[in-house]
Amino acid sequence: MSIASLPDFPWDSLAQAKATASAHPGGVVDLSVGTPVDPTPEPVQQALRDAADAPGYPQVWGTPDLREAVAAWFAARRHATGVDPDGVLPTIGSKEFVAWLPTLLGLGAGDVVGIPRIAYPTYDVGARLAGATPVASDSTLTFGPMPPKLLWLNTPGNPDGRVLPIEHLAKVVAWAREHDVVVASDECYAELDWRDDAEGPTTPSILDDRVCGGDHSGLLAVYSLSKQSNLAGYRAAFAAGDPRLVDRLVQVRKHAGMIVPWPIQRALIAGLTAHDAVAAQKRVYVARRTSLRAALEGAGWRIDSSEAGLYLWATQDRPCRDSIQGLAERGILAAPGDFYGAAGEQHVRIALTATDERIAAAVQRLSVG
Ligand SMILES: Cc1ncc(COP(=O)(O)O)c(C=O)c1O
């Protein structure tokens, strides 16, 4: 891999729109990134403070009580009863894991990594860092006789908020087992499910008993507390699933010093058990989402997918850069859909991660002619 094979950092191309939006007399409403703005729950902050005395090196694999807390969370929230604590790995945020998983699995030139057609850019970056070839597709049929070594799923999806149903996940798992493919499912928005007819308290997981029959071999679910608990600044996340795969990853991560700091491991446990805080945060997003969605639809936009997660995947059925310019003139900054692949060319991604005051300003601006 050479640095030159990495894509340009896409946000640089938003500079002009940002300048336009920032010139609005009421100030910019920045809905272009999914960075939480509400406070980190108090029990999580307290756990971090309580763990401030940390003279020794932490465990790469996480402390046993952290691994047990993750397994218990899967049983309580994800309909996945058999998660083995030995199959749990804390990660330094999930972006780190997404970017390095192909490398940690030993993939390289000639290996294919399957990624979603409309996707968070780091799946592609991770394949490139390993020297492997990213192939964007939402259908396993695309791979024909040359299956990928690793297939990334992302449910709920960023940017489009699409939720993969149980039956779809089960089909992918059956296909992956037949072709010896590792499936990594990035589920970091799972708690933020807006569907009325949901199958459980969260969106379905790849480790859901109804998806994999309790057999986690070849499977990894990737989760982060950044979004559900407003602690993106902590870098607190984990992967869970096949203990043999996790063991391989731990061996490499030990050599590479990829260790979640001990105070963050303690905060992670607190975040996983602070269910009331997650429910309260969800109510805040419901209110923001409802008003923003109504304002966009009232202004002639169509919202596609967006069944879960922190974004509205919105279109005016015209090139996304024209829509971005139109929003910027109203002082609103959003992310163009082409950041996420050519299939996003007519959409923009509008984040719910702004204060109530800024969301109200966006709603007001959208409703004025
Ligand atoms: C789909 C997806 N995966 C992973 C991440 C990374 O989250 P973090 O590194 O904060 O855990 C993000 C962040 O926006 C995301 O949208």
The ligand as an ORCA input file, in Angstrom:
! r2SCAN-3c Opt
* xyz 0 1
  C     -20.814      3.136      9.967
  C     -19.799      3.659     10.911
  N     -18.887      2.818     11.395
  C     -17.957      3.246     12.259
  C     -17.904      4.559     12.667
  C     -16.814      4.988     13.604
  O     -17.275      5.217     14.869
  P     -16.260      5.274     16.105
  O     -14.875      5.186     15.563
  O     -16.526      6.559     16.772
  O     -16.595      4.086     16.946
  C     -18.815      5.469     12.172
  C     -18.754      6.880     12.578
  O     -19.381      7.743     12.058
  C     -19.802      5.003     11.281
  O     -20.725      5.816     10.785
*
